[in-house]
Amino acid sequence: MVIMSASLAGPVREVSVADPRLPVPLALALAFSVAAGAFWVSRQNYLLFHSVVETFRVLTAASIFAIAWHSRRYLGGGNLWFLGVSFGCTGVITLFHMLAYKGMGVFPGADANLATQLWIASRGMGALAVCIAAFTPHRHFPPVPTLAGVAGVTGLLLASIFLYPVFPDCYVEGQGLTPFKRVSEYVIVAAFLTGLVGLHLHRDRHRPTSRTLVAMAFGLDALGDFAFTLYVDVYGTLNFLGHAFVTGSDMLVYTAIVRSGIRRPQNLVFWMMESDRRALRAVVERQNVKLLETASELQQEHAELEQTRQILDGYRARESAILDTVGEAILTLDAAGTVTFGNGAAQRLSPDLRVGEPAPAWLQSAIGAAGRGGQPEIELSLTASGGAGRTIELAVRPLPSDTGALVAVLRDVTGKRELERQALRHAAALRRSLVETIGVVSQMVAMRDPYTAGHQRRVACLAYEIAREMGLEEEEAVGIALAGTVHDIGKISVPAEVLNRPGRLTAIEYELLKTHAQAGYEIIKNAQLPWPVADMIHQHHEKLDGSGYPQGLKGEQIVRGARILAVADVVEAMASHRPYRPALGIEAALAEIERCAGVSLDAAAVAACTRLFRERGYAFSELDAVTFVLERVNAVP
């Protein structure tokens, strides 16, 4: 007998004890004698031969199941447990096959087809089991689910044959094997050969002696099932050979598993211990390799982090140098109001802006005011140490990556604001100068044509009031009034005889008069004014329907100021005396503009004009238009 001992310090070794065995020649002679005797018995009474052979196979299957069942706690749900359960269930089907064999008489009315169906079910299930076990040496098969699953498959196979006859026919009396039976046997042969391949691939997981016996068993199983594809008579020689090969396979399995499990159970246990120890060693070696790889990766990552840190330090140094060159004071404050960063400009702005200390009260108050007002940018006054006041522009933004932290940018805009104030004064003075210059031009018109000068003054005042009544801003209304003071300045290019002629003008004279809009535009267009005065002069005779002159513009093509001037021009012209007719009066003028509202004149301007006269009590005055405009220019900021 051989006993295998396990040691934590080294591999399992085998220790020989007394275990007498038959010599090989004697064993071969005995096997030949048994085979010859079995053949003789099969020729005398095949049914007796078949019953003995199948009984041995049933007992072998039961023994394998018994060993697997009682060793399940030690097998750990390995493939030997799965194989034992599978053999036990195939043994049940084999028992039914033996009882259903032709001549047994257990199932009345059954022919050879029933036994053949049960044979295919048993062999197919066994071949699938050994194939799975050969390729899954490391797989865990939970005991209860495995037993339930294999038993369930066994039950389904038996039910498909006995209860619900859906299992295909395998043998037909007088014809022999069906195609399904032959194909099934070929598939079973292929499964056993595949099991041989799996056994070879995982040979380190099996004891050498047992591996050799099991491999021989798989080979005999393949030969036996191949023989079962050829027979015609269930009592024939080929059927005998098939049973002989299968029985030999079961004897080898019995020797490899049952005999070892009963006579030398310690071999199986110690081999399993050695197998587990090798598997554990392999796992430890793989873990060691992973640990070494991980250590190497950590070292590499550490080097990369150090390099990244150095790069970041360089970036920070450059950013700090760049920020120190910026003229604005840049600060960061945490949620508690402590200054966490400040560039050089912050120190120059105020000595009390120090990193690591709370922000001064004036800064915290300004930040709070900006937050309460919802304004990220505000201005505040800061008194320097010398007593001079400064205007500081403060911009506050939250830092997105730090809750409660802020970045504050302070910019000294004292000089900027002073320049802006000077620019505003210069702009106001320039506007006054331009208005006064236009006033001089208007006086020139008045000296040449007093009637036109008075007309322009009244149109300017009325246009201003219409604009304000329409809700326009003061700035725009002043620009419209300024355009009104010189809207007919182009008439200086028209001969005085034509302007002051008491009768109706001829067609040529009227066309000459119409050139004054273009001429006025040419005179004013280069003046740098903050209002489109030149365009209003150019378009004040345009009509909404395109019937005006000089360009024939329509609707919104005409600037709003020109549309307002057109209404004021019509009202003043009809309400005042003209060289060729007396004054028609305000009501006639208002009726005319209402008739033309939305057709040739702007409806909103007409409505505002009629409200002025009928509801506001507006009346023309002889106020100097230039003085009127200058007063309002000075009032506009």
SVG drawing of the C-alpha trace seen along z (x, -y; Angstrom):
<svg xmlns="http://www.w3.org/2000/svg" viewBox="-60 -140 71 162">
<polyline fill="none" stroke="black" stroke-width="0.4" points="0.0,0.0 1.2,-3.6 0.6,-6.3 1.1,-10.0 2.1,-12.4 1.8,-16.2 4.3,-18.7 4.0,-22.5 7.7,-22.7 7.7,-20.6 5.7,-18.5 3.7,-15.4 5.8,-12.3 4.6,-8.7 5.6,-6.1 5.3,-2.5 3.8,0.1 2.7,3.7 0.4,3.8 0.6,7.1 -0.4,6.9 -0.8,9.5 2.1,9.7 1.3,8.2 1.3,11.4 -1.0,13.1 -3.3,10.1 -3.5,10.1 -4.1,13.9 -6.9,13.4 -8.4,10.6 -8.3,12.7 -9.9,15.7 -12.7,13.5 -13.3,12.0 -13.4,15.5 -15.7,16.8 -18.0,13.8 -18.1,14.4 -19.0,18.1 -21.7,17.1 -23.1,14.5 -23.3,17.3 -25.1,19.6 -27.4,17.0 -26.9,13.4 -29.5,12.1 -27.6,13.5 -24.4,11.9 -26.0,8.6 -27.6,8.6 -24.3,9.4 -22.4,6.7 -25.0,4.0 -25.3,5.0 -21.5,4.5 -21.8,1.1 -24.7,0.1 -22.8,1.1 -19.7,-0.8 -21.8,-3.9 -23.3,-3.6 -19.9,-3.1 -18.6,-6.3 -21.6,-8.2 -21.3,-6.8 -17.7,-7.9 -18.5,-11.3 -21.4,-11.7 -19.6,-10.7 -16.5,-12.8 -18.4,-15.9 -17.2,-17.9 -13.6,-17.2 -14.0,-17.4 -15.1,-21.1 -17.5,-21.0 -14.8,-20.1 -15.3,-18.2 -14.9,-14.8 -18.1,-15.7 -19.8,-16.6 -18.5,-13.4 -19.8,-11.2 -23.3,-12.7 -23.4,-12.3 -22.3,-8.6 -24.9,-8.0 -27.7,-9.3 -26.4,-7.5 -26.4,-4.3 -30.1,-4.8 -30.8,-5.1 -28.5,-2.0 -30.6,-0.1 -33.7,-0.9 -31.9,0.1 -31.0,3.5 -34.5,4.2 -36.0,3.1 -33.6,5.3 -35.3,7.6 -36.3,10.8 -36.3,9.5 -40.1,9.1 -40.1,6.3 -41.9,3.9 -44.6,5.9 -45.0,5.1 -41.7,3.3 -39.4,4.1 -35.6,3.6 -36.2,-0.2 -37.0,-1.0 -33.7,0.5 -31.8,-1.3 -33.4,-4.6 -32.4,-4.2 -28.9,-3.2 -28.4,-6.4 -29.8,-8.5 -27.4,-6.9 -24.3,-7.1 -25.0,-10.6 -25.4,-11.9 -22.2,-10.1 -20.1,-11.3 -21.3,-14.9 -20.4,-14.7 -16.8,-13.4 -16.2,-16.0 -17.3,-18.8 -15.2,-17.4 -12.1,-17.0 -12.2,-20.7 -13.2,-22.2 -10.6,-20.9 -10.8,-24.2 -14.5,-24.8 -16.6,-24.8 -19.9,-22.8 -22.2,-23.7 -23.4,-20.4 -27.2,-21.0 -27.7,-22.8 -25.4,-20.2 -27.4,-17.3 -30.7,-18.9 -29.6,-19.9 -28.2,-16.5 -31.1,-14.6 -33.5,-17.0 -31.9,-16.2 -32.1,-12.5 -35.8,-12.8 -36.5,-14.7 -34.8,-12.0 -36.8,-9.2 -40.0,-11.2 -39.3,-11.7 -39.0,-8.0 -41.7,-6.5 -44.3,-9.3 -44.2,-11.5 -42.7,-9.4 -40.9,-12.2 -37.5,-10.6 -36.6,-9.7 -36.6,-6.0 -33.3,-4.2 -34.0,-0.7 -36.6,0.8 -37.3,4.5 -36.2,6.1 -34.3,3.0 -31.8,2.3 -30.4,-1.0 -32.1,-4.2 -30.0,-7.2 -30.6,-9.0 -29.0,-6.2 -26.0,-6.1 -25.5,-9.8 -25.9,-9.9 -23.2,-7.2 -20.8,-9.2 -21.5,-12.3 -20.8,-10.3 -17.5,-9.0 -16.5,-12.6 -17.4,-13.6 -15.1,-10.9 -12.3,-11.9 -12.8,-15.5 -12.6,-14.4 -9.2,-12.9 -8.0,-16.2 -9.2,-18.0 -7.5,-15.4 -4.2,-16.0 -4.5,-19.8 -5.1,-19.7 -2.9,-16.7 -1.2,-18.6 -4.5,-18.5 -4.7,-14.6 -2.6,-11.9 -0.5,-10.1 -1.8,-6.6 -5.4,-7.7 -4.9,-9.9 -3.6,-6.9 -6.5,-4.7 -9.1,-7.3 -7.5,-8.0 -7.6,-4.3 -11.3,-4.2 -12.2,-7.1 -10.5,-5.3 -12.5,-2.1 -15.7,-4.1 -15.1,-5.6 -14.4,-2.1 -17.5,-0.6 -19.8,-3.3 -18.3,-3.0 -19.1,0.7 -22.7,-0.1 -23.1,-2.1 -22.6,1.1 -24.7,3.9 -28.0,5.1 -28.9,7.9 -29.1,7.0 -27.7,10.4 -24.9,10.2 -21.1,10.1 -20.8,6.3 -23.2,5.7 -21.1,8.0 -17.9,6.1 -19.5,2.8 -20.6,4.1 -17.1,5.6 -15.4,2.3 -17.7,0.3 -17.4,2.8 -13.6,2.6 -13.9,-1.1 -16.0,-0.8 -13.4,1.6 -10.7,-1.0 -12.8,-3.7 -13.5,-1.4 -9.7,-0.8 -8.9,-4.6 -11.6,-5.9 -13.5,-3.2 -10.6,-1.0 -8.5,-4.0 -11.3,-5.5 -12.0,-2.3 -8.5,-0.7 -6.4,-3.8 -8.5,-6.8 -5.5,-8.6 -4.0,-8.7 -6.9,-10.6 -7.0,-13.0 -3.2,-13.6 -3.3,-14.0 -6.0,-16.6 -4.0,-18.3 -0.9,-18.4 -3.0,-19.6 -4.5,-22.4 -1.0,-23.2 0.2,-23.6 -2.8,-25.7 -2.2,-27.8 1.5,-28.2 0.5,-29.3 -1.9,-31.8 0.8,-33.1 3.3,-33.4 0.8,-35.3 0.1,-37.6 3.8,-38.1 4.2,-39.0 1.2,-41.4 2.7,-42.9 6.1,-43.4 4.3,-44.9 2.2,-47.1 5.4,-48.2 7.0,-49.1 3.9,-51.0 3.8,-52.9 7.5,-53.8 6.8,-55.0 3.7,-56.9 5.7,-58.5 8.4,-59.6 5.7,-61.0 4.0,-62.8 7.4,-64.3 8.0,-65.5 4.4,-66.9 5.0,-68.6 8.2,-70.2 6.4,-71.3 3.5,-72.8 6.0,-74.6 7.5,-76.1 4.1,-77.1 3.3,-78.7 6.6,-80.6 5.9,-81.9 2.3,-82.7 3.4,-84.6 6.0,-86.5 3.4,-87.3 0.8,-88.4 3.4,-90.6 3.8,-92.5 0.0,-93.2 -1.1,-96.6 -4.3,-95.4 -4.3,-94.1 -5.3,-90.4 -6.3,-88.7 -7.9,-85.4 -9.8,-85.0 -11.1,-81.9 -14.6,-81.5 -13.4,-83.0 -12.3,-86.2 -8.5,-85.5 -6.2,-86.6 -4.7,-83.5 -2.9,-85.1 -1.9,-88.6 0.3,-89.9 2.8,-92.8 0.2,-95.3 -2.0,-94.4 0.9,-95.4 1.4,-98.6 -2.3,-99.5 -2.7,-99.1 -0.1,-97.9 -2.9,-96.2 -3.5,-93.6 -1.3,-90.9 -1.4,-87.1 -2.4,-85.0 -4.3,-87.8 -7.9,-88.7 -8.9,-91.1 -9.2,-94.8 -12.7,-96.0 -13.1,-98.3 -12.5,-95.4 -14.8,-93.0 -17.5,-95.7 -17.1,-96.3 -17.3,-92.6 -20.4,-92.3 -22.0,-95.3 -21.2,-93.7 -22.8,-90.4 -26.0,-92.1 -26.5,-94.2 -25.9,-91.3 -23.2,-93.3 -19.9,-91.5 -18.2,-94.9 -18.5,-98.1 -16.5,-101.2 -15.4,-102.5 -13.4,-105.4 -10.1,-104.7 -8.2,-107.4 -4.5,-107.0 -2.1,-107.6 -1.3,-111.1 -5.0,-112.0 -5.6,-111.9 -8.7,-110.1 -8.6,-107.4 -11.4,-105.6 -11.0,-101.8 -12.9,-99.5 -13.6,-96.1 -14.5,-92.9 -15.4,-89.8 -15.8,-86.3 -16.2,-83.0 -13.6,-80.3 -15.3,-77.3 -13.1,-74.7 -13.3,-76.0 -16.6,-76.5 -16.8,-80.0 -13.5,-81.2 -13.4,-84.4 -11.0,-86.1 -11.0,-89.9 -9.4,-92.2 -8.9,-95.9 -8.0,-98.5 -7.1,-102.1 -9.3,-104.0 -8.8,-107.5 -6.9,-108.8 -9.3,-107.0 -12.3,-108.6 -10.7,-112.0 -10.0,-111.5 -13.6,-110.5 -14.8,-113.6 -12.5,-115.7 -13.7,-113.9 -17.3,-114.6 -16.5,-118.3 -14.7,-118.5 -17.5,-116.6 -20.1,-119.0 -18.1,-122.0 -17.6,-120.6 -21.4,-120.0 -22.1,-123.5 -19.6,-124.8 -21.2,-122.8 -24.6,-124.0 -23.4,-127.5 -21.8,-127.1 -25.0,-125.8 -26.7,-128.7 -24.4,-131.0 -25.3,-129.3 -29.0,-129.6 -28.4,-133.4 -27.0,-133.6 -30.2,-132.1 -32.2,-134.5 -30.3,-137.5 -31.0,-136.2 -34.6,-134.9 -36.3,-136.0 -39.3,-133.9 -37.3,-130.7 -35.5,-131.5 -38.7,-131.9 -40.1,-128.7 -37.0,-126.8 -37.3,-128.1 -40.9,-127.1 -40.4,-123.7 -37.5,-122.9 -39.5,-123.7 -42.5,-121.8 -40.4,-118.8 -38.8,-118.7 -42.1,-118.6 -43.5,-115.9 -40.5,-113.8 -40.9,-114.1 -44.7,-113.5 -43.8,-110.2 -41.7,-109.2 -38.3,-109.6 -35.2,-110.3 -34.1,-113.8 -30.9,-113.2 -32.7,-112.1 -35.2,-114.9 -32.5,-117.5 -30.9,-116.1 -34.2,-116.4 -34.6,-120.0 -31.1,-120.8 -31.9,-119.3 -35.1,-121.4 -33.2,-124.7 -31.3,-124.1 -33.6,-121.7 -34.1,-124.2 -30.4,-125.4 -30.1,-124.1 -32.4,-127.0 -29.4,-129.3 -28.6,-127.7 -32.1,-128.6 -32.5,-132.2 -34.3,-134.6 -36.7,-135.5 -37.9,-131.9 -38.2,-131.7 -40.1,-135.0 -42.3,-134.8 -45.9,-135.6 -47.5,-133.4 -47.4,-129.8 -44.0,-128.4 -43.5,-127.1 -42.5,-123.4 -38.9,-124.4 -38.9,-126.6 -40.5,-123.9 -37.8,-121.4 -35.2,-124.0 -36.8,-124.5 -36.8,-120.7 -33.0,-120.6 -32.7,-122.3 -32.9,-119.0 -29.9,-117.5 -28.0,-120.8 -28.6,-121.0 -27.3,-117.4 -24.2,-118.3 -23.6,-121.3 -24.0,-119.5 -22.9,-115.9 -19.2,-116.4 -20.1,-118.0 -19.1,-115.6 -22.4,-115.6 -23.6,-113.0 -27.0,-112.9 -27.9,-112.0 -28.6,-115.7 -27.5,-115.4 -29.8,-112.5 -32.8,-114.2 -32.2,-117.3 -31.8,-115.0 -35.1,-113.1 -37.5,-115.6 -39.5,-115.8 -39.7,-112.0 -43.1,-110.3 -44.1,-106.9 -45.7,-105.9 -42.5,-106.8 -44.0,-109.9 -41.5,-112.2 -38.1,-113.6 -35.2,-113.5 -34.7,-109.7 -38.3,-108.4 -37.7,-106.4 -40.6,-104.5 -41.6,-103.6 -38.8,-102.6 -36.2,-103.6 -36.8,-107.1 -35.1,-107.9 -37.4,-108.6 -36.2,-112.2 -37.0,-113.0 -40.5,-111.5 -41.1,-113.8 -39.7,-116.9 -42.0,-116.2 -45.1,-116.4 -43.9,-119.6 -43.0,-121.1 -46.5,-120.5 -48.2,-121.9 -46.0,-125.0 -46.3,-125.7 -50.1,-125.5 -50.6,-127.4 -48.3,-130.3 -48.4,-132.9 -46.7,-132.0 -45.7,-134.4 -48.3,-132.9 -51.2,-132.6 -52.4,-133.6 -52.2,-131.3 -54.8,-128.5 -54.8,-128.0 -54.0,-125.2 -57.2,-123.2 -56.8,-123.1 -53.2,-121.9 -54.1,-119.3 -56.9,-118.0 -54.5,-117.7 -51.9,-115.7 -54.7,-113.4 -55.8,-112.8 -52.3,-111.8 -51.5,-109.8 -50.2,-106.3 -50.2,-107.1 -47.5,-109.8 -46.9,-110.9 -45.9,-108.9 -49.1,-108.0 -47.4,-108.1 -45.9,-111.5 -49.3,-112.8 -51.0,-111.5 -48.4,-113.2 -48.7,-116.4 -52.5,-116.6 -52.4,-115.8 -50.0,-118.7 -52.3,-121.2 -55.7,-119.9 -54.8,-118.5 -51.6,-120.1 -52.5,-123.6 -49.3,-123.9 -48.8,-127.2 -46.0,-128.4 -43.7,-131.0 -40.9,-133.1 -38.3,-131.7 -34.9,-131.6 -34.4,-128.0 -30.6,-128.0 -31.0,-129.3 -33.7,-126.6 -31.4,-123.9 -28.4,-125.1 -30.4,-125.1 -31.2,-121.4 -27.8,-120.5 -26.4,-121.8 -29.0,-119.8 -28.0,-116.5 -25.3,-114.8"/>
</svg>
